[in-house]
């Protein structure tokens, strides 16, 4: 069976993506291995991705909004 690739992109110009990239570099493990480990952990615990994603996505968006408001760094594309 051929390997199946699931590419993911990061934008190092955004704080949240930069934090992820820095964190994985500090761990010193391959990104793919770490992702597989996290998926297996979720499978064993029965975590609902929807529940996790809803809360973390809202929190992340609020953090970015607060940062923008504090810095008055507003741009419209």
HELIX and SHEET records of a PDB file:
HELIX    1   1 UNK A   15  UNK A   27  1                                  13    
HELIX    2   2 UNK A   31  UNK A   45  1                                  15    
HELIX    3   3 UNK A   49  UNK A   71  1                                  23    
END                                                                             
